[in-house]
Amino acid sequence: MFKKEREGAMVRRLQAILLMLEKQDAEQVAPLCHVNPDTVRRWVKTFNEQGVKGLRKKKALDAAAS
């Protein structure tokens, strides 16, 4: 799934989730994904609550639904 993803932002979110599984530290993962540690924590929280679908940008989902 990670390799099939075309949206760059989604790839970065998925990469952060995978790295968190290995490192389990947002402070280490954030620089690798070029984001703030709080952003990584938010992505993990969203992933845990909503799964992969929750990581997609709402704007992209709205456009796909039209």
Sequence and secondary structure as in RCSB ss.txt:
>XXXX:A:sequence
MFKKEREGAMVRRLQAILLMLEKQDAEQVAPLCHVNPDTVRRWVKTFNEQGVKGLRKKKALDAAAS
>XXXX:A:secstr
 TTT   HHHHHHHHHHHHHHHH  HHHHHHHHTS HHHHHHHHHHHHHH HHHHS HHHHHHHH 
